[in-house]
Amino acid sequence: MTKETIRKLVLKFPKHLIDRPVVYHLVKDYELMINILKASIQPDAEGILVLELSGKKENFDKGLQFLRKLGIEIQPLSKDIKFDEKTCYHCGVCIPVCPVRALKMDKETHLVSFDKEKCIACELCIKICPPKAIKLVI
């Protein structure tokens, strides 16, 4: 049985590669599953793609090797969002800005909770949190 690898990564594309079907090749040639968490692609500028990549370990490693050969920089998603429940007012202001629903409010207790596994570290919640209960840890 082959072990599956799952990791959240940040890919930095040189500007000459932003119009290449790189994600397509990861799916088709290496049988990897991709969940795009965040993307920033501008004409004539470096592209950034934050994704969750999963697949058989052997295919995963070959897919990363393919990316490196193209000149794509690969980094683990090292930003971490910290939610301090003691500081939180549980006002819910952060909930509608979260694009992946990592923040939610319990309908019975009216307490805000944070699911770190869903978080893509987009930082939108940090900017809007009145008591500054959400912080970025690098």
Steps between C-alpha positions, in 0.01 A plus 500: 500500500641838399498777757320824410661837557299816571662842544410867474754678282576842358620497139676805360493512121754704302315743274590303185307197634169657605329402174618134507257218595704389800206395719361297210824300479501432874151352469538316169864384503549441874143414608507759778192658651512877532291733711586861414476707817618836370646631174655827392596523134577829327624553143878550489541425872582205723201273566415358842288191549407363843368148475442174677668224301436131557573169339711188518840581652691391190282716271512787750880499498513479119251788475715719725807409296311606184420839659860557609631417151272770361649752744198522728592575861323272750449590865286343768210718614687624804267778603276399781196677634456490877154547647493609865158397629557680833553836326217445251175695559313239292346785304517304172638784289772267367264228379371653173850601382644147526497357145540138617270509806781425746319729746145424605256575778317233697127568464422394857790650699576792266873427540739543208723203421799463270588198282874521436487221240270706275700824540698625198669788686349768276508739800160660429376413850801666664423839346136498607516350853408778752678354807798373293433143614630365168872530430753388241780275621796449265 
